[in-house]
Amino acid sequence: MPSNSSARIHRSVTSVVALAALVLVPGCEGSPAGSQPTDSGVGENATVAQAEDRQKNTLEGVAPPVRPDALDDPGPEGAVAAASYFISLFPYLFTSGDLDEWEALGTEDCAVCAQIADGAAELHAEGGRNAGGDFEILHALTSGEDGADGRYIVQLDVVEAPSIRISGDGSQVEQANGRYPELWVSVVWGADGWQVDGVSFGSGPFAAPLAEPPADLDDAGRAGAVAAAANFFLTYSDAHLAREVAALEAISGPDCAFCTGAIASVNDLHTQGSTLAGGTASVETAGADVEQVDDTYRVTIDVVEGGRTITHADGTTASAPSAVHAGIVVTTQFLDGTWVVLEVALP
């Protein structure tokens, strides 16, 4: 699906200690166009606490993430492992207050690494901590001039679980968090192994992928139309992963050109003996535009299509990064107790 970055994108930026608050990073050279780090607000006169000056109040009984064996690999597999491990340390950092592994991974040039460590140290110095907020990595791939000067740029498609920030006075703030499909991490292999020298969190947070169909599919009105639009893209994603078209065919109208193309692409995967990893869809339905025309509905939504890798029968692979498709219009109708998609128009 083509992307249109200039179209509208609904997003929430209210997280307190969520990733959205950590805008970003000098030192991420080689980032793809459109994902360059933004100004972190650290000027020439700003100061960042040094590691030895921080108060480390480690919470006992909180286990750190398991360090993957692939960190010993200087190639792309090791690069992905390093980026994934680095990001997995984020919730541990704010839960435990243990900064050691985080600081060992970040280079001196990584301003965001120091800023995040400062935030965790300050929270724990005040007697606070985070609970929850674990990360799930849906897909990872390398991009850019891979391996040049030992550097790889890794894109992670990440879902951050809900969390609670617990202050020293016992007050609590719930954080919904969400999905960051375009999280880029710059990693460099050197004498000390892998280190992180830049990060861009990209767009987000977006809605997390649904584990089951939307709840309003039985509604014959506007709420059901929005649910039907979202359900179509969830089914689209699942059909490609399973290489099975039955569920997609069941909700596709006979004259829907986009649906026909989607079904054909699933069948092509099956016929060619190819498999797909990633590509998980999530849909922003909050604030969706809905227009009713007679007994049909035109629903405008934003769709996140996760990074994906196709493995062909001969073992070769092809990858595509995550993309945000804003302003997709789904025309749907409630027929005989079932929502049917009549057409899908991309922006």
Beta strands, then each sheet from edge to edge (+ up, - down):
strand 1: 129-132
strand 2: 135-143
strand 3: 151-160
strand 4: 163-166
strand 5: 172-175
strand 6: 178-190
strand 7: 193-200
strand 8: 275-278
strand 9: 281-293
strand 10: 296-305
strand 11: 308-311
strand 12: 317-320
strand 13: 323-335
strand 14: 338-345
sheet 1: 1+ 4- 5+
sheet 2: 2+ 3- 6+ 7-
sheet 3: 8+ 11- 12+
sheet 4: 9+ 10- 13+ 14-
end
